Amino acid sequence: MVKFLITCDPGLEDIAEMEIKEIFPNAKVSKFFNFQGKLLVEIDGNYEKLFNLHSIHHIIKLKKEFYLEKPTMDEIRKVLEKIDIEEMKNVETFRVTSQRYGNHEFTSIDMQKTAGEIFLEKYKKKVSLKNFDLNIRFDLIGNFGYVGIQLTKDSLYKRFKKIFNHPAAIKATLAYGMIRLANIKDGEFFLDPMCGSGTIVLEAASLYKNRIKIFAGDINQNYVEKAKENAKVNGLDEFIEFKQIDATKLEEYFTSVDKIVTNPPYGVKIAKRKDLKGFYWKFLESVSKVLSKEGRAVIINLRADMFRNIILRLKTFKIVHERVVESGGIFPHIFVLERIQ
Ligand SMILES: C[S@@+](CC[C@H](N)C(=O)[O-])C[C@H]1O[C@@H](n2cnc3c(N)ncnc32)[C@H](O)[C@@H]1O
């Protein structure tokens, strides 16, 4: 068994675990100190397929775990000096990256520096903080130390090439989580009526290709065009139809939609929307006119109380699931709605 520390979106650990077990049925997945956004994963055999997962950010292959009664820098140095990192033999440059949680008499920068000096001395390779061939991770959580190799350079959520990035774009991993919550079946009609740069439809297209019908819209024609270009550079444009639409008038464009997955404006990041409540109300009213009988709408937003209130007053939907996630330092809620039959 090879052990990995895997990071994901805080709040979507269960979805990451589900995806990992679909690809690696014998994997052992557990929490890492109850931290959100971190999982310990043990895998037998070839782990290359970890890189194809849609729900995770970083993959760290663990080499050594240790416990120190008194984690002083001297004690740490003694442990690090004994660790063999065979991967260092085949590289020219390396760096050490550290995270530290708890009370210590040193910072994570001190940890990086000390570990860097030890491995430099031992393997005689150059340190390069930016253009490194190997990223050694050395983390400390209270009295527990972890040394490993970070196999991902960029986070895996950056999987799409984007010629244009919307200022309020979400991560592809979050889009994946929302799509999983929509419980899509082959042949369904899928819509993101506020697509921005297209993250959600790109994710849907990369997962389902033409097994479903995917439609993307936005009120801003410029975003519609840019999202289309994003789809093109990723070779996904043939699976998505794009059009300028108003999400508060969906019934003007569609008769029946099976799954709506969307990230409406939160009303905070770009311009503060004066009438966010009125906008959400009109949007949800419009969703209730087009959502099919067995349909689902998965909507992420920051104003959970307000959103819940609208749902209760509209009396057309029930909230079948709600959860909080972390996204760019804020904590929006994902709501999953179904029709009240
Ligand atoms: C938060 S952004 C979506 C970002 C997107 N998820 C991404 O990753 O790029 C919200 C989008 O809703 C669009 N929007 C706002 N009001 C709309 C309306 N009435 N109809 C359709 N789109 C609307 C905005 O133009 C904006 O692109």
The ligand as an SDF file (V2000), in Angstrom:
LIG
                    3D

 27 29  0  0  0  0  0  0  0  0999 V2000
  -20.5380   34.0820  -10.5690 C   0  0  0  0  0  0  0  0  0  0  0  0
  -20.6380   34.2950  -12.2620 S   0  0  0  0  0  0  0  0  0  0  0  0
  -20.4770   32.6880  -12.8920 C   0  0  0  0  0  0  0  0  0  0  0  0
  -19.0660   32.2380  -12.9700 C   0  0  0  0  0  0  0  0  0  0  0  0
  -18.8900   30.8490  -13.5550 C   0  0  0  0  0  0  0  0  0  0  0  0
  -19.4090   29.8130  -12.6940 N   0  0  0  0  0  0  0  0  0  0  0  0
  -17.4360   30.5790  -13.8800 C   0  0  0  0  0  0  0  0  0  0  0  0
  -16.8250   29.6570  -13.2730 O   0  0  0  0  0  0  0  0  0  0  0  0
  -16.8670   31.2990  -14.6990 O   0  0  0  0  0  0  0  0  0  0  0  0
  -22.3060   34.6890  -12.5040 C   0  0  0  0  0  0  0  0  0  0  0  0
  -22.7000   34.9770  -13.9420 C   0  0  0  0  0  0  0  0  0  0  0  0
  -24.1010   35.2380  -13.9730 O   0  0  0  0  0  0  0  0  0  0  0  0
  -24.3500   36.1030  -15.0530 C   0  0  0  0  0  0  0  0  0  0  0  0
  -25.6940   36.6740  -14.8710 N   0  0  0  0  0  0  0  0  0  0  0  0
  -26.0820   37.6540  -14.0310 C   0  0  0  0  0  0  0  0  0  0  0  0
  -27.4010   37.9040  -14.1840 N   0  0  0  0  0  0  0  0  0  0  0  0
  -27.8610   37.0540  -15.1430 C   0  0  0  0  0  0  0  0  0  0  0  0
  -29.1160   36.7980  -15.7490 C   0  0  0  0  0  0  0  0  0  0  0  0
  -30.2100   37.4990  -15.4180 N   0  0  0  0  0  0  0  0  0  0  0  0
  -29.1850   35.8510  -16.7020 N   0  0  0  0  0  0  0  0  0  0  0  0
  -28.1040   35.1250  -17.0710 C   0  0  0  0  0  0  0  0  0  0  0  0
  -26.8860   35.3420  -16.5500 N   0  0  0  0  0  0  0  0  0  0  0  0
  -26.7600   36.2660  -15.5910 C   0  0  0  0  0  0  0  0  0  0  0  0
  -23.2000   37.0800  -14.9860 C   0  0  0  0  0  0  0  0  0  0  0  0
  -23.0310   37.7100  -16.2430 O   0  0  0  0  0  0  0  0  0  0  0  0
  -22.0350   36.1740  -14.5650 C   0  0  0  0  0  0  0  0  0  0  0  0
  -21.3030   35.7810  -15.6970 O   0  0  0  0  0  0  0  0  0  0  0  0
  1  2  1  0
  2  3  1  0
  2 10  1  0
  3  4  1  0
  4  5  1  0
  5  6  1  0
  5  7  1  0
  7  8  2  0
  7  9  1  0
 10 11  1  0
 11 12  1  0
 11 26  1  0
 12 13  1  0
 13 14  1  0
 13 24  1  0
 14 15  1  0
 14 23  1  0
 15 16  2  0
 16 17  1  0
 17 18  1  0
 17 23  2  0
 18 19  1  0
 18 20  2  0
 20 21  1  0
 21 22  2  0
 22 23  1  0
 24 25  1  0
 24 26  1  0
 26 27  1  0
M  CHG  2   2   1   9  -1
M  END
$$$$
